[in-house]
Amino acid sequence: MKVKIFDEEHESDLEKMVNDFLKDNDIDVIEIKYQVAISVCGEDQLYCFSAMIIYN
């Protein structure tokens, strides 16, 4: 069993990275976990979109 972790600032970038990984690799996906983290720095909101693919 292996894992691959992706971390992007924009959800569309995360989607592209995950889709590219799945398309380019002949793997047996066990599970995909998704998470969003939000923080505030002054008046800015910072987002972190991440996914972990567990696969064989």
Stockholm file with secondary structure:
# STOCKHOLM 1.0

chainA/1-56         MKVKIFDEEHESDLEKMVNDFLKDNDIDVIEIKYQVAISVCGEDQLYCFSAMIIYN
#=GR chainA/1-56 SS CEEEEEEESSHHHHHHHHHHHHHHSCCCEEEEEEEEEEEEETTEEEEEEEEEEEEC
#=GC SS_cons        CEEEEEEESSHHHHHHHHHHHHHHSCCCEEEEEEEEEEEEETTEEEEEEEEEEEEC
//
